[in-house]
Amino acid sequence: MDDTTAATPPDDATGRGGGDRGQVLPFAALAMVTTIGVLVLVSALGVVVVDRLRARHAADATAVAVAQDGVGVARHVASANGATLEAVRPVDGSAVEVTVRVGSARATSRAERSADTWEWPTGRVRAGSRRSGVPT
C-alpha cells in the first residue's frame, strides 16, 4: 500500500476524521438571521418614513380643502390622499388647522384664505396654482 492512498487518521474521540467539519454552518446561520433582522428593521423604518411624508402632504391638501370648501370636501380630499381626517379646528377667523392620520403617522397643517392667496406657515401660493416653492 502506498502513502497516497492511506486513510486519514482520526482527529476526535469518535474515531472519525475531519474534526473541523461543520464549523461554518453555525456562523452562516447566524449571519443569515442577522441579515434578515436588519432587513426587517430597515423595511419597517421605510414604512414609517413614507407614512409620515404621505401624512404631511395629505394634511396640506386637506387644510386647503377645509378652508375653501368645508369639512365634507376635506374628508374626500384626505381619503383620496390615503389619510383619515381626525380633527378640524378653526384658528383666528379665516384660518383652519387640520390633523390627519396615515398608518401610524399623524400630521397637522394650517391654511388661511386671504383674498386670492392661500397661506401656509412656510409660504404663499396663489389660488389654483401648484404648491411650487414651498418646502415639503
C-alpha positions in Angstrom: 0.0 0.0 0.0 1.4 3.4 -0.9 1.2 6.5 1.2 -1.1 8.5 -1.1 -4.0 6.1 -0.6 -3.6 5.8 3.2 -6.7 6.7 5.3 -6.8 9.9 7.2 -6.0 9.3 10.9 -8.9 10.0 13.3 -9.0 13.5 14.7 -11.5 13.3 17.5 -12.7 10.9 20.2 -15.3 9.3 17.9 -12.6 7.9 15.7 -13.8 9.8 12.6 -11.5 12.1 10.7 -12.2 15.8 9.9 -12.9 17.3 13.3 -13.2 20.8 11.9 -16.0 19.9 9.5 -19.3 21.7 10.0 -17.8 24.7 11.8 -19.0 27.2 9.1 -22.7 26.2 9.5 -23.4 27.9 12.8 -21.7 31.1 11.6 -23.6 31.0 8.3 -26.9 30.6 10.2 -26.1 33.5 12.5 -25.2 35.7 9.5 -28.5 34.8 7.8 -30.5 35.6 10.9 -28.7 38.9 11.4 -29.2 39.9 7.8 -32.9 39.1 7.9 -33.3 41.0 11.1 -31.6 44.1 9.6 -33.8 43.9 6.5 -37.0 43.7 8.6 -35.9 46.8 10.6 -35.0 48.8 7.5 -38.3 48.0 5.8 -40.2 48.9 8.9 -38.3 52.2 9.1 -39.1 52.8 5.4 -42.8 52.3 6.0 -42.8 54.8 8.9 -40.9 57.4 6.8 -43.3 57.0 3.9 -46.3 57.3 6.1 -45.0 60.5 7.7 -44.4 62.0 4.3 -47.8 61.0 3.0 -49.5 62.4 6.1 -47.8 65.8 5.7 -48.9 66.0 2.1 -52.4 64.9 2.9 -52.6 67.4 5.8 -51.6 70.3 3.5 -54.2 69.3 0.9 -56.9 68.7 3.4 -56.3 72.1 5.2 -56.7 73.9 1.9 -59.9 71.9 1.2 -61.4 72.8 4.6 -60.6 76.5 4.2 -62.1 76.6 0.7 -64.9 74.1 0.6 -65.6 72.9 4.1 -65.3 69.6 6.0 -67.3 67.4 3.6 -64.9 68.0 0.7 -62.0 67.8 3.1 -62.9 64.3 4.1 -62.9 63.3 0.5 -59.5 65.0 -0.1 -58.0 63.3 2.9 -59.3 59.9 1.8 -58.1 60.5 -1.8 -54.6 61.1 -0.3 -54.8 57.8 1.7 -55.4 59.6 5.0 -58.1 59.8 7.7 -59.3 63.2 8.8 -59.0 63.3 12.6 -59.6 66.9 13.6 -60.6 70.3 12.2 -60.0 73.4 14.3 -60.8 77.0 13.4 -57.8 79.3 14.1 -58.1 83.1 14.1 -61.2 83.7 12.0 -60.5 82.5 8.4 -57.7 80.1 9.2 -58.2 76.4 9.9 -55.9 73.7 11.3 -56.4 70.0 10.4 -54.9 66.8 11.7 -54.8 63.7 9.5 -53.5 60.1 10.1 -51.8 57.8 7.6 -51.0 54.5 9.1 -49.4 55.3 12.5 -48.2 58.8 11.4 -50.1 62.0 12.2 -49.6 65.4 10.6 -51.1 68.8 11.3 -51.4 71.6 8.8 -52.9 75.1 8.7 -54.4 77.0 5.8 -55.8 80.5 5.7 -57.8 82.2 3.0 -56.5 85.7 2.3 -58.0 87.5 -0.8 -56.8 85.4 -3.7 -54.0 83.5 -2.0 -53.7 80.6 0.4 -51.2 81.0 3.1 -49.2 78.1 4.7 -46.9 78.7 7.6 -44.0 78.1 5.2 -45.0 80.2 2.2 -47.7 81.5 -0.1 -49.4 80.0 -3.2 -51.9 81.7 -5.5 -55.3 80.0 -5.6 -55.4 77.5 -8.3 -51.7 77.2 -8.7 -49.3 74.4 -7.7 -47.5 74.5 -4.4 -44.1 75.2 -6.0 -41.5 76.9 -3.9 -43.0 75.7 -0.6 -40.7 73.3 1.2 -42.0 69.8 1.8 
